[in-house]
Amino acid sequence: MDNIVGAALLIEVFGGFLFLASDGDISSVWFAILFFGLVAGLYGVVSSRLRQLEADRR
């Protein structure tokens, strides 16, 4: 697993626990944590897929 994807999953899990601990009151801080995890995860998936396609082309 790519390091970025692993870090994004940890951020998502941590943000999800914080969201549940705050009784579902989504504040800007928790939303930012979840959004950052989502963006980092998507970036990691796309970049690892592009690297894999580049390696297959060689």
Distance bins in CASP14 RR format, pairs under 12 A and 6 or more apart:
PFRMAT RR
TARGET T0000
AUTHOR 0000-0000-0000
RMODE 2
METHOD distances of the structure
MODEL  1
1 7 0 0 0 0 0 1 0 0 0 0 0
1 8 0 0 0 0 0 1 0 0 0 0 0
1 9 0 0 0 0 1 0 0 0 0 0 0
1 10 0 0 0 0 0 1 0 0 0 0 0
1 41 0 0 0 0 0 1 0 0 0 0 0
1 44 0 0 0 0 1 0 0 0 0 0 0
1 45 0 0 0 0 0 1 0 0 0 0 0
1 48 0 0 0 0 1 0 0 0 0 0 0
2 8 0 0 0 0 1 0 0 0 0 0 0
2 9 0 0 0 0 0 1 0 0 0 0 0
2 40 0 0 0 0 0 1 0 0 0 0 0
2 41 0 0 0 0 1 0 0 0 0 0 0
2 42 0 0 0 0 0 1 0 0 0 0 0
2 43 0 0 0 0 1 0 0 0 0 0 0
2 44 1 0 1 0 0 0 0 0 0 0 0
2 45 1 0 0 1 0 0 0 0 0 0 0
2 46 0 0 0 0 0 1 0 0 0 0 0
2 47 1 0 0 1 0 0 0 0 0 0 0
2 48 1 0 1 0 0 0 0 0 0 0 0
2 49 0 0 0 0 1 0 0 0 0 0 0
2 50 0 0 0 0 0 1 0 0 0 0 0
2 51 0 0 0 0 1 0 0 0 0 0 0
2 52 0 0 0 0 0 1 0 0 0 0 0
3 9 0 0 0 0 0 1 0 0 0 0 0
3 10 0 0 0 0 0 1 0 0 0 0 0
3 40 0 0 0 0 0 1 0 0 0 0 0
3 41 0 0 0 0 0 1 0 0 0 0 0
3 43 0 0 0 0 0 1 0 0 0 0 0
3 44 0 0 0 0 1 0 0 0 0 0 0
3 47 0 0 0 0 0 1 0 0 0 0 0
3 48 0 0 0 0 1 0 0 0 0 0 0
4 10 0 0 0 0 0 1 0 0 0 0 0
4 11 0 0 0 0 0 1 0 0 0 0 0
4 36 0 0 0 0 0 1 0 0 0 0 0
4 37 0 0 0 0 1 0 0 0 0 0 0
4 39 0 0 0 0 0 1 0 0 0 0 0
4 40 1 0 1 0 0 0 0 0 0 0 0
4 41 1 0 0 1 0 0 0 0 0 0 0
4 42 0 0 0 0 1 0 0 0 0 0 0
4 43 1 0 0 1 0 0 0 0 0 0 0
4 44 1 0 1 0 0 0 0 0 0 0 0
4 45 0 0 0 0 1 0 0 0 0 0 0
4 46 0 0 0 0 1 0 0 0 0 0 0
4 47 1 0 0 1 0 0 0 0 0 0 0
4 48 1 0 0 1 0 0 0 0 0 0 0
4 51 0 0 0 0 0 1 0 0 0 0 0
5 11 0 0 0 0 0 1 0 0 0 0 0
5 12 0 0 0 0 0 1 0 0 0 0 0
5 37 0 0 0 0 0 1 0 0 0 0 0
5 38 0 0 0 0 0 1 0 0 0 0 0
5 40 0 0 0 0 1 0 0 0 0 0 0
5 41 1 0 1 0 0 0 0 0 0 0 0
5 42 0 0 0 0 1 0 0 0 0 0 0
5 43 0 0 0 0 1 0 0 0 0 0 0
5 44 1 0 1 0 0 0 0 0 0 0 0
5 45 1 0 0 1 0 0 0 0 0 0 0
5 46 0 0 0 0 0 1 0 0 0 0 0
5 47 0 0 0 0 1 0 0 0 0 0 0
5 48 1 0 0 1 0 0 0 0 0 0 0
5 49 0 0 0 0 0 1 0 0 0 0 0
6 12 0 0 0 0 1 0 0 0 0 0 0
6 13 0 0 0 0 0 1 0 0 0 0 0
6 14 0 0 0 0 0 1 0 0 0 0 0
6 37 0 0 0 0 0 1 0 0 0 0 0
6 40 0 0 0 0 1 0 0 0 0 0 0
6 41 1 0 0 1 0 0 0 0 0 0 0
6 43 0 0 0 0 0 1 0 0 0 0 0
6 44 0 0 0 0 1 0 0 0 0 0 0
6 45 0 0 0 0 0 1 0 0 0 0 0
6 48 0 0 0 0 0 1 0 0 0 0 0
7 13 0 0 0 0 0 1 0 0 0 0 0
7 14 0 0 0 0 0 1 0 0 0 0 0
7 36 0 0 0 0 0 1 0 0 0 0 0
7 37 0 0 0 0 1 0 0 0 0 0 0
7 39 0 0 0 0 0 1 0 0 0 0 0
7 40 1 0 0 1 0 0 0 0 0 0 0
7 41 0 0 0 0 1 0 0 0 0 0 0
7 43 0 0 0 0 0 1 0 0 0 0 0
7 44 0 0 0 0 1 0 0 0 0 0 0
8 14 0 0 0 0 0 1 0 0 0 0 0
8 15 0 0 0 0 0 1 0 0 0 0 0
8 33 0 0 0 0 0 1 0 0 0 0 0
8 34 0 0 0 0 0 1 0 0 0 0 0
8 35 0 0 0 0 0 1 0 0 0 0 0
8 36 0 0 0 0 1 0 0 0 0 0 0
8 37 1 0 1 0 0 0 0 0 0 0 0
8 38 1 0 0 1 0 0 0 0 0 0 0
8 39 0 0 0 0 1 0 0 0 0 0 0
8 40 1 1 0 0 0 0 0 0 0 0 0
8 41 1 1 0 0 0 0 0 0 0 0 0
8 42 0 0 0 0 1 0 0 0 0 0 0
8 43 1 0 0 1 0 0 0 0 0 0 0
8 44 1 0 0 1 0 0 0 0 0 0 0
8 45 0 0 0 0 1 0 0 0 0 0 0
8 46 0 0 0 0 0 1 0 0 0 0 0
8 47 0 0 0 0 0 1 0 0 0 0 0
8 48 0 0 0 0 0 1 0 0 0 0 0
9 15 0 0 0 0 0 1 0 0 0 0 0
9 16 0 0 0 0 0 1 0 0 0 0 0
9 37 0 0 0 0 1 0 0 0 0 0 0
9 38 0 0 0 0 0 1 0 0 0 0 0
9 40 0 0 0 0 1 0 0 0 0 0 0
9 41 1 0 0 1 0 0 0 0 0 0 0
9 44 0 0 0 0 0 1 0 0 0 0 0
9 45 0 0 0 0 0 1 0 0 0 0 0
10 16 0 0 0 0 0 1 0 0 0 0 0
10 17 0 0 0 0 0 1 0 0 0 0 0
10 33 0 0 0 0 0 1 0 0 0 0 0
10 36 0 0 0 0 0 1 0 0 0 0 0
10 37 0 0 0 0 1 0 0 0 0 0 0
10 40 0 0 0 0 1 0 0 0 0 0 0
10 41 0 0 0 0 0 1 0 0 0 0 0
11 17 0 0 0 0 0 1 0 0 0 0 0
11 18 0 0 0 0 0 1 0 0 0 0 0
11 30 0 0 0 0 0 1 0 0 0 0 0
11 32 0 0 0 0 0 1 0 0 0 0 0
11 33 1 0 0 1 0 0 0 0 0 0 0
11 34 0 0 0 0 1 0 0 0 0 0 0
11 35 0 0 0 0 1 0 0 0 0 0 0
11 36 1 0 0 1 0 0 0 0 0 0 0
11 37 1 0 1 0 0 0 0 0 0 0 0
11 38 0 0 0 0 1 0 0 0 0 0 0
11 39 0 0 0 0 1 0 0 0 0 0 0
11 40 1 0 0 1 0 0 0 0 0 0 0
11 41 0 0 0 0 1 0 0 0 0 0 0
12 18 0 0 0 0 0 1 0 0 0 0 0
12 19 0 0 0 0 0 1 0 0 0 0 0
12 30 0 0 0 0 0 1 0 0 0 0 0
12 33 0 0 0 0 1 0 0 0 0 0 0
12 34 1 0 0 1 0 0 0 0 0 0 0
12 35 0 0 0 0 0 1 0 0 0 0 0
12 36 0 0 0 0 1 0 0 0 0 0 0
12 37 1 0 1 0 0 0 0 0 0 0 0
12 38 1 0 0 1 0 0 0 0 0 0 0
12 39 0 0 0 0 0 1 0 0 0 0 0
12 40 0 0 0 0 1 0 0 0 0 0 0
12 41 0 0 0 0 1 0 0 0 0 0 0
12 42 0 0 0 0 0 1 0 0 0 0 0
13 19 0 0 0 0 0 1 0 0 0 0 0
13 20 0 0 0 0 0 1 0 0 0 0 0
13 33 0 0 0 0 0 1 0 0 0 0 0
13 34 0 0 0 0 0 1 0 0 0 0 0
13 37 0 0 0 0 1 0 0 0 0 0 0
14 20 0 0 0 0 0 1 0 0 0 0 0
14 21 0 0 0 0 0 1 0 0 0 0 0
14 30 0 0 0 0 0 1 0 0 0 0 0
14 33 1 0 0 1 0 0 0 0 0 0 0
14 34 0 0 0 0 1 0 0 0 0 0 0
14 36 0 0 0 0 0 1 0 0 0 0 0
14 37 0 0 0 0 1 0 0 0 0 0 0
15 21 0 0 0 0 1 0 0 0 0 0 0
15 22 0 0 0 0 1 0 0 0 0 0 0
15 24 0 0 0 0 0 1 0 0 0 0 0
15 26 0 0 0 0 0 1 0 0 0 0 0
15 27 0 0 0 0 0 1 0 0 0 0 0
15 29 0 0 0 0 1 0 0 0 0 0 0
15 30 1 0 0 1 0 0 0 0 0 0 0
15 31 0 0 0 0 1 0 0 0 0 0 0
15 32 0 0 0 0 1 0 0 0 0 0 0
15 33 1 0 1 0 0 0 0 0 0 0 0
15 34 1 0 1 0 0 0 0 0 0 0 0
15 35 0 0 0 0 0 1 0 0 0 0 0
15 36 0 0 0 0 1 0 0 0 0 0 0
15 37 0 0 0 0 1 0 0 0 0 0 0
15 38 0 0 0 0 0 1 0 0 0 0 0
16 22 0 0 0 0 1 0 0 0 0 0 0
16 24 0 0 0 0 1 0 0 0 0 0 0
16 26 0 0 0 0 0 1 0 0 0 0 0
16 30 1 0 0 1 0 0 0 0 0 0 0
16 31 0 0 0 0 0 1 0 0 0 0 0
16 33 0 0 0 0 1 0 0 0 0 0 0
16 34 1 0 0 1 0 0 0 0 0 0 0
16 35 0 0 0 0 0 1 0 0 0 0 0
16 37 0 0 0 0 0 1 0 0 0 0 0
16 38 0 0 0 0 0 1 0 0 0 0 0
17 24 0 0 0 0 0 1 0 0 0 0 0
17 30 0 0 0 0 0 1 0 0 0 0 0
17 33 0 0 0 0 0 1 0 0 0 0 0
17 34 0 0 0 0 0 1 0 0 0 0 0
18 24 0 0 0 0 1 0 0 0 0 0 0
18 25 0 0 0 0 0 1 0 0 0 0 0
18 26 0 0 0 0 1 0 0 0 0 0 0
18 27 0 0 0 0 1 0 0 0 0 0 0
18 29 0 0 0 0 1 0 0 0 0 0 0
18 30 1 0 1 0 0 0 0 0 0 0 0
18 31 0 0 0 0 0 1 0 0 0 0 0
18 32 0 0 0 0 0 1 0 0 0 0 0
18 33 1 0 0 1 0 0 0 0 0 0 0
18 34 0 0 0 0 1 0 0 0 0 0 0
19 25 0 0 0 0 1 0 0 0 0 0 0
19 26 1 0 0 1 0 0 0 0 0 0 0
19 27 0 0 0 0 1 0 0 0 0 0 0
19 29 0 0 0 0 0 1 0 0 0 0 0
19 30 1 0 1 0 0 0 0 0 0 0 0
19 31 0 0 0 0 1 0 0 0 0 0 0
19 32 0 0 0 0 0 1 0 0 0 0 0
19 33 0 0 0 0 1 0 0 0 0 0 0
19 34 1 0 0 1 0 0 0 0 0 0 0
19 35 0 0 0 0 0 1 0 0 0 0 0
20 26 0 0 0 0 0 1 0 0 0 0 0
20 30 0 0 0 0 1 0 0 0 0 0 0
20 34 0 0 0 0 0 1 0 0 0 0 0
21 27 0 0 0 0 0 1 0 0 0 0 0
21 30 0 0 0 0 1 0 0 0 0 0 0
22 28 0 0 0 0 0 1 0 0 0 0 0
22 29 0 0 0 0 1 0 0 0 0 0 0
22 30 1 0 0 1 0 0 0 0 0 0 0
22 31 0 0 0 0 0 1 0 0 0 0 0
22 33 0 0 0 0 0 1 0 0 0 0 0
22 34 0 0 0 0 0 1 0 0 0 0 0
23 30 0 0 0 0 0 1 0 0 0 0 0
24 30 0 0 0 0 1 0 0 0 0 0 0
24 31 0 0 0 0 0 1 0 0 0 0 0
24 34 0 0 0 0 0 1 0 0 0 0 0
25 31 0 0 0 0 0 1 0 0 0 0 0
26 32 0 0 0 0 0 1 0 0 0 0 0
26 33 0 0 0 0 0 1 0 0 0 0 0
26 34 0 0 0 0 1 0 0 0 0 0 0
26 35 0 0 0 0 0 1 0 0 0 0 0
27 33 0 0 0 0 1 0 0 0 0 0 0
27 34 0 0 0 0 0 1 0 0 0 0 0
28 34 0 0 0 0 0 1 0 0 0 0 0
28 35 0 0 0 0 1 0 0 0 0 0 0
29 35 0 0 0 0 0 1 0 0 0 0 0
29 36 0 0 0 0 0 1 0 0 0 0 0
30 36 0 0 0 0 0 1 0 0 0 0 0
30 37 0 0 0 0 0 1 0 0 0 0 0
31 37 0 0 0 0 0 1 0 0 0 0 0
31 38 0 0 0 0 0 1 0 0 0 0 0
32 38 0 0 0 0 0 1 0 0 0 0 0
32 39 0 0 0 0 0 1 0 0 0 0 0
33 39 0 0 0 0 0 1 0 0 0 0 0
33 40 0 0 0 0 0 1 0 0 0 0 0
34 40 0 0 0 0 0 1 0 0 0 0 0
34 41 0 0 0 0 0 1 0 0 0 0 0
35 41 0 0 0 0 0 1 0 0 0 0 0
35 42 0 0 0 0 0 1 0 0 0 0 0
36 42 0 0 0 0 0 1 0 0 0 0 0
36 43 0 0 0 0 0 1 0 0 0 0 0
37 43 0 0 0 0 1 0 0 0 0 0 0
37 44 0 0 0 0 0 1 0 0 0 0 0
37 45 0 0 0 0 0 1 0 0 0 0 0
38 44 0 0 0 0 0 1 0 0 0 0 0
38 45 0 0 0 0 0 1 0 0 0 0 0
39 45 0 0 0 0 0 1 0 0 0 0 0
39 46 0 0 0 0 0 1 0 0 0 0 0
40 46 0 0 0 0 0 1 0 0 0 0 0
40 47 0 0 0 0 0 1 0 0 0 0 0
41 47 0 0 0 0 1 0 0 0 0 0 0
41 48 0 0 0 0 1 0 0 0 0 0 0
41 49 0 0 0 0 0 1 0 0 0 0 0
42 48 0 0 0 0 0 1 0 0 0 0 0
42 49 0 0 0 0 0 1 0 0 0 0 0
43 49 0 0 0 0 0 1 0 0 0 0 0
43 50 0 0 0 0 0 1 0 0 0 0 0
44 50 0 0 0 0 1 0 0 0 0 0 0
44 51 0 0 0 0 1 0 0 0 0 0 0
44 52 0 0 0 0 0 1 0 0 0 0 0
45 51 0 0 0 0 0 1 0 0 0 0 0
45 52 0 0 0 0 0 1 0 0 0 0 0
46 52 0 0 0 0 0 1 0 0 0 0 0
46 53 0 0 0 0 0 1 0 0 0 0 0
47 53 0 0 0 0 0 1 0 0 0 0 0
47 54 0 0 0 0 0 1 0 0 0 0 0
48 54 0 0 0 0 0 1 0 0 0 0 0
48 55 0 0 0 0 0 1 0 0 0 0 0
49 55 0 0 0 0 0 1 0 0 0 0 0
49 56 0 0 0 0 0 1 0 0 0 0 0
50 56 0 0 0 0 0 1 0 0 0 0 0
50 57 0 0 0 0 0 1 0 0 0 0 0
51 57 0 0 0 0 0 1 0 0 0 0 0
51 58 0 0 0 0 0 1 0 0 0 0 0
52 58 0 0 0 0 0 1 0 0 0 0 0
END
